[in-house]
Structures are given as C-alpha cells and as structure tokens.
C-alpha cells in the first residue's frame, strides 16, 4: 500500500489507560497507530474526552481489502 492510499483513510482515536490519545487507522491489511501530540509543544495529548480504552471516531478500512486473520 502506498502513502497516497493511507491519506485517503479517516483516523480514529484510541484513548489509552492513562487518558492519552493515539491516532489509529485500519486499511484492512494492517493497523497503524501513532501517539497524538500537540503541534506546538510536542507533548502527548491526554484528556478525558472519553473513558480509558475507548475508541473515538470511525476506524476506516479500505473496502477492497477484507480483514484477514490466519488460522493457527
């Protein structure tokens, strides 16, 4: 998958147990996570916008690639 494809997806936010935000995108093949940082200070964004271990927003997926979990 190229970066152009990822830029077309909408990120959701996962709130970790400490209340810090993580950007997340699922393209159907892989999931991508990154700590959300304040653009001015560079510090992690941590608020009580939702309870810990919540997901805010829709985690978009590339409709052409279904999720796949190999059997063990």
PyMOL commands that set and color helices and strands:
alter all, ss='L'
color gray80, all
select helices_A, chain A and resi 3-7
alter helices_A, ss='H'
color red, helices_A
select strands_A, chain A and resi 12-15+21-26+31-35+55-56
alter strands_A, ss='S'
color yellow, strands_A
deselect
rebuild
show_as cartoon
